[in-house]
């Protein structure tokens, strides 16, 4: 745990695009953490005391428990965004659990400090409101995707989303983890991964998936990832990372 450098602040898209005045407003309240997966940022039902900003290739996910089944992933957040306390005014419980998916650097600020900063700066308040619109759009798209698209399409979409956020083509991921993220049985995921590997779109090593043909994988994916990228670009001026840069 340490205080952030200018490089740390620049490695998260939301913070990097703030005005210099707003960054100075937040910087004294921010601490730096290097976290491993699957560290928990907050549990469902807990009061959201901190807001987290993934940096570089770090990534987290929101997960929701359904009955007695394994948690289902509903949104990914990488260096384009933030986790917790974005739109709430005051202390409220978290609906979903937030966990680290890809290890790396995370910046943390007390939600109360962020709330005060938003009260002091209308530009900061508007910027986070626009990000919350994008996050909500991602949740809407995920709900529609889960209801209509095949496991193959959803798996391809998830791999592309992970690559775009981490800016890496090598993704640390087991079949079991991917099955949990998609909310399906491991046998279904094993078939999908085997098919993608046989077609030369990916290769696999123990605990890793490597994207070999991003264009072909995108053709296998549904259009949901592209829809979200376009919405981010429209609302936040290109803040969302492009998978082709991975």
C-alpha positions as CSV (number, residue, x, y, z in Angstrom):
1,X,0.0,0.0,0.0
2,X,1.4,3.4,-1.1
3,X,0.4,6.7,-2.5
4,X,-0.1,7.0,-6.3
5,X,2.4,8.5,-8.8
6,X,1.3,10.4,-11.8
7,X,2.0,7.2,-13.8
8,X,-0.5,5.3,-11.6
9,X,-3.2,7.9,-12.1
10,X,-2.6,7.9,-15.8
11,X,-2.9,4.1,-16.0
12,X,-6.7,4.2,-15.3
13,X,-8.8,5.7,-18.1
14,X,-11.3,7.5,-15.9
15,X,-8.6,9.2,-13.8
16,X,-6.4,10.0,-16.7
17,X,-9.1,11.9,-18.6
18,X,-10.0,14.1,-15.6
19,X,-9.0,17.7,-15.5
20,X,-5.7,18.4,-13.7
21,X,-7.7,20.2,-11.0
22,X,-10.0,17.2,-10.4
23,X,-7.0,14.8,-10.3
24,X,-5.4,17.1,-7.7
25,X,-8.7,17.0,-5.8
26,X,-8.7,13.2,-5.6
27,X,-5.0,12.3,-5.5
28,X,-4.4,13.0,-1.7
29,X,-7.2,10.5,-0.9
30,X,-6.0,7.6,-3.1
31,X,-3.9,4.6,-2.1
32,X,-2.2,2.0,-4.3
33,X,-2.7,-1.7,-3.9
34,X,-1.2,-4.6,-5.9
35,X,-3.8,-7.4,-5.7
36,X,-4.0,-11.0,-6.8
37,X,-7.0,-12.9,-8.2
38,X,-9.5,-13.7,-6.8
39,X,-9.2,-11.0,-4.1
40,X,-12.6,-9.6,-3.1
41,X,-13.1,-5.9,-3.3
42,X,-16.5,-6.0,-1.6
43,X,-19.1,-8.6,-0.9
44,X,-22.8,-8.4,-1.8
45,X,-24.7,-6.9,1.1
46,X,-21.7,-5.1,2.5
47,X,-21.6,-1.3,2.8
48,X,-19.5,0.1,-0.1
49,X,-16.8,2.0,1.8
50,X,-14.2,2.2,-1.1
51,X,-14.1,2.9,-4.8
52,X,-11.5,1.0,-6.8
53,X,-9.8,1.9,-10.1
54,X,-8.1,-0.9,-12.0
55,X,-4.8,0.1,-13.7
56,X,-3.1,-1.2,-16.8
57,X,-4.0,-4.9,-17.3
58,X,-5.7,-5.4,-13.9
59,X,-9.4,-6.3,-14.2
60,X,-12.3,-7.0,-11.8
61,X,-15.8,-8.4,-12.2
62,X,-19.2,-8.0,-10.7
63,X,-20.7,-11.4,-9.7
64,X,-24.3,-12.2,-8.6
65,X,-25.3,-15.4,-6.7
66,X,-28.3,-17.2,-8.1
67,X,-30.0,-19.5,-5.5
68,X,-27.4,-22.1,-4.5
69,X,-25.5,-22.1,-7.8
70,X,-22.1,-20.6,-8.4
71,X,-21.9,-16.9,-8.9
72,X,-22.6,-15.6,-12.3
73,X,-20.5,-12.8,-13.8
74,X,-22.6,-9.8,-14.9
75,X,-19.9,-7.2,-15.8
76,X,-16.2,-6.8,-16.3
77,X,-14.3,-3.6,-15.3
78,X,-10.8,-2.9,-16.4
79,X,-8.7,0.2,-16.7
80,X,-11.5,2.0,-18.4
81,X,-13.6,2.2,-15.3
82,X,-14.2,1.9,-11.5
83,X,-15.8,-0.4,-9.0
84,X,-18.1,0.7,-6.2
85,X,-19.6,4.0,-5.0
86,X,-19.9,5.6,-8.5
87,X,-23.4,7.0,-8.4
88,X,-24.6,6.5,-4.8
89,X,-25.0,9.4,-2.5
90,X,-24.4,8.1,1.0
91,X,-23.7,4.6,2.3
92,X,-25.6,1.8,0.6
93,X,-25.1,-2.0,0.5
94,X,-23.5,-3.6,-2.6
95,X,-25.9,-5.8,-4.6
96,X,-23.1,-7.8,-6.3
97,X,-19.8,-9.1,-5.2
98,X,-16.7,-7.5,-6.8
99,X,-13.7,-9.7,-7.3
100,X,-10.3,-9.3,-9.0
101,X,-10.2,-11.3,-12.2
102,X,-6.7,-10.3,-13.4
103,X,-4.0,-9.5,-10.9
104,X,-2.4,-6.0,-11.0
105,X,-2.5,-2.5,-9.6
106,X,-5.7,-1.0,-8.1
107,X,-6.1,2.5,-6.8
108,X,-8.5,2.9,-3.9
109,X,-10.3,5.9,-2.5
110,X,-12.8,6.1,0.3
111,X,-16.3,6.5,-1.2
112,X,-17.0,9.3,1.3
113,X,-14.0,11.2,-0.1
114,X,-15.1,10.6,-3.6
115,X,-18.6,11.8,-2.8
116,X,-17.3,15.0,-1.3
117,X,-15.1,15.6,-4.3
118,X,-18.1,15.2,-6.6
119,X,-20.0,17.8,-4.5
120,X,-17.1,20.2,-4.9
121,X,-16.7,19.7,-8.6
122,X,-19.6,19.6,-11.1
123,X,-17.2,18.4,-13.9
124,X,-16.2,15.4,-11.7
125,X,-19.8,14.7,-10.8
126,X,-20.9,14.7,-14.5
127,X,-17.9,12.5,-15.6
128,X,-18.8,9.8,-13.2
129,X,-22.5,10.0,-14.0
130,X,-21.6,9.4,-17.7
131,X,-19.5,6.4,-16.7
132,X,-22.4,5.0,-14.6
133,X,-24.5,5.3,-17.8
134,X,-22.0,3.2,-19.6
135,X,-21.8,0.6,-16.8
136,X,-25.6,0.3,-16.8
137,X,-25.6,-0.2,-20.6
138,X,-23.1,-3.0,-20.1
139,X,-25.5,-4.7,-17.6
140,X,-28.4,-4.3,-20.0
141,X,-26.4,-5.8,-22.8
142,X,-25.3,-8.7,-20.6
143,X,-28.9,-9.5,-19.6
144,X,-29.9,-9.5,-23.3
145,X,-26.9,-11.5,-24.3
146,X,-27.4,-14.2,-21.7
147,X,-31.0,-14.6,-22.8
148,X,-30.4,-14.9,-26.5
149,X,-26.9,-15.9,-27.5
150,X,-25.2,-19.3,-27.6
151,X,-22.4,-20.4,-25.2
152,X,-20.0,-20.2,-28.1
153,X,-20.9,-16.6,-28.8
154,X,-20.8,-15.6,-25.2
155,X,-17.5,-17.3,-24.6
156,X,-15.9,-15.6,-27.6
157,X,-17.4,-12.3,-26.4
158,X,-15.9,-12.8,-22.9
159,X,-12.4,-13.6,-24.3
160,X,-12.5,-10.5,-26.5
161,X,-13.7,-8.3,-23.6
162,X,-10.9,-9.7,-21.4
163,X,-8.3,-9.0,-24.1
164,X,-9.5,-5.5,-24.7
165,X,-9.5,-4.5,-21.0
166,X,-6.2,-6.1,-20.1
167,X,-4.6,-5.2,-23.5
168,X,-3.2,-8.8,-23.6
169,X,-3.8,-11.7,-25.9
170,X,-2.7,-14.2,-23.2
171,X,-5.5,-14.6,-20.6
172,X,-5.0,-16.5,-17.3
173,X,-8.2,-18.6,-17.2
174,X,-9.2,-22.2,-16.5
175,X,-12.2,-24.0,-17.9
176,X,-13.8,-24.0,-14.5
177,X,-13.4,-20.2,-14.2
178,X,-14.9,-19.6,-17.6
179,X,-17.8,-21.8,-16.8
180,X,-18.5,-19.9,-13.6
181,X,-18.3,-16.6,-15.5
182,X,-20.8,-17.8,-18.1
183,X,-23.1,-19.5,-15.6
184,X,-22.9,-22.9,-17.4
185,X,-21.5,-26.4,-16.8
186,X,-17.8,-27.0,-17.3
187,X,-18.5,-29.7,-20.0
188,X,-20.2,-27.1,-22.2
189,X,-17.2,-24.8,-21.9
190,X,-14.7,-27.6,-22.6
191,X,-16.5,-28.3,-25.9
192,X,-16.5,-24.7,-26.9
193,X,-12.8,-24.2,-26.0
194,X,-11.9,-27.4,-27.9
195,X,-13.7,-26.2,-31.0
196,X,-12.1,-22.8,-30.9
197,X,-8.7,-24.4,-30.5
198,X,-9.3,-26.9,-33.3
199,X,-10.2,-24.0,-35.6
200,X,-7.0,-22.2,-34.7
201,X,-8.7,-19.2,-33.1
202,X,-7.0,-19.8,-29.7
203,X,-4.4,-22.0,-28.1
204,X,-4.4,-23.2,-24.5
205,X,-1.7,-23.9,-21.9
206,X,-2.3,-24.9,-18.3
207,X,-4.5,-22.2,-16.8
208,X,-4.1,-19.9,-19.9
209,X,-6.0,-19.1,-23.1
210,X,-4.1,-17.3,-25.9
211,X,-6.0,-15.6,-28.6
212,X,-4.3,-16.4,-32.0
213,X,-6.9,-14.9,-34.4
214,X,-8.7,-11.9,-32.9
215,X,-10.7,-11.2,-36.2
216,X,-11.9,-14.7,-36.5
217,X,-12.8,-14.9,-32.8
218,X,-14.8,-11.6,-33.2
219,X,-16.7,-13.3,-36.1
220,X,-17.6,-16.1,-33.7
221,X,-18.7,-13.7,-31.0
222,X,-22.1,-12.0,-30.8
223,X,-22.2,-8.2,-31.4
224,X,-22.7,-7.3,-27.8
225,X,-19.0,-6.4,-27.1
226,X,-19.0,-4.1,-30.1
227,X,-22.3,-2.4,-29.0
228,X,-20.8,-1.7,-25.6
229,X,-17.5,-0.4,-27.1
230,X,-19.6,2.0,-29.3
231,X,-21.6,3.2,-26.4
232,X,-18.5,3.9,-24.4
233,X,-17.0,5.8,-27.3
234,X,-20.1,7.9,-27.8
235,X,-20.6,8.8,-24.1
236,X,-17.0,8.9,-22.9
237,X,-15.2,10.0,-26.0
238,X,-13.3,6.8,-26.8
239,X,-12.3,5.9,-23.3
240,X,-13.2,2.2,-23.8
241,X,-10.1,0.2,-24.9
242,X,-10.1,-1.3,-28.4
243,X,-9.6,-5.1,-28.6
244,X,-7.5,-4.7,-31.7
245,X,-4.9,-2.9,-29.6
246,X,-4.5,-6.0,-27.4
